Each structure stands twice: as C-alpha cells, then as structure tokens.
Amino acid sequence: MKFYYKLITKQDVTRSFVVNRNAIWHFFNVALVQHGDEALVYLKRDPEGDFVATAMVLHQDCRLLLKNKDFKVGDIAYFEFIEPSKFLFKVISIEPEKMQILRNLPKSNFYLSNTKIL
C-alpha cells in the first residue's frame, strides 16, 4: 500500500495516536505481535524536511508515539510511503479536502490504498 488515511479521534488527541492493525502490516510493514513489541518508523512532515524517528508500540492497540500533536478531532491523518520505514505525514484540516476524503472512507475511520484520494 502506498497511502494511509485515518480520521483523527479523541483518543489520538488526548492519549496516543492509534494505528489500525491492517495498516501496521500492509502499510508500515511492521511486525508487532506481542504486547510491548516496538518498532521505529521515520516520518517527515514536509517533503523537503528531515525524517524523524518515531516509535510504534503494541499495547491493547498499536500506538504511534508522535512528538507533535498539532491536530484536532475530525482532522485527517495522511501518510504516504516513501521507502521502507520512511513516510510523509500530513494533517489535513481544510474542510473541503476533509469532506472529499471522508466521502471515500469505506464505512470505517481509515483507508489504505495504492491510489491517492487528493
């Protein structure tokens, strides 16, 4: 998969960012199996910026331990595969763009695809 979209929920804002189990395997290509398993992924927020090591941890859910949570409930998290373990991460908060993405979410709060929505 090349793209991962996720509707940001209250838990993502107030606690830690939850990653869908399908995305762990099929997008991030990380094998987190047992409680406490960890992996590093590298995220960058600007296409010209630097990658930042970010921990992914499996507890009851898989969590991505983001250092900067500059998003709110209802925004869309957008991840784009760059190369193994490296991803572009953006927050989409502009209403027309959010609505276009939400119309394409298939009855869930996430979307994995090889096709970009926007």
ABEGO torsion letter per residue (X at the ends): XABBBBBBBAAAAABBBBBBAAAAAAAAGBBBABBGBBBBBBBBABAABBBBBBBBBBBABBBBBBABBBBBBGBBBBBBBABBGBBBBBBBABAAAAAAAAAABBGBABBBBABBAX
